[in-house]
């Protein structure tokens, strides 16, 4: 908890490199903390390291498929920042397809057998 607080404090102070080091160390000790992985992606983005943010977000898509559409939309932002419009559009379409599939499943009648 101290390491995580120190990472967040470094973000507040604008010391993003130190924050990244501390978040990374925390995640080595607590690899399943999805929320902190999301924070780390945001800090990478703030630090103008979109490719590192993308790596974290791609990992989050695998680790937390329930939030995959959200991560894919954020990855689309990263792609846009990197001027890769085709990839940005592809990720948005993938996110939309996942949302549509979730809605279709939610509206299917229950199979009572």
Order of alpha helices (4+ residues) and beta strands (2+ residues): alpha-alpha-alpha-alpha-alpha-alpha
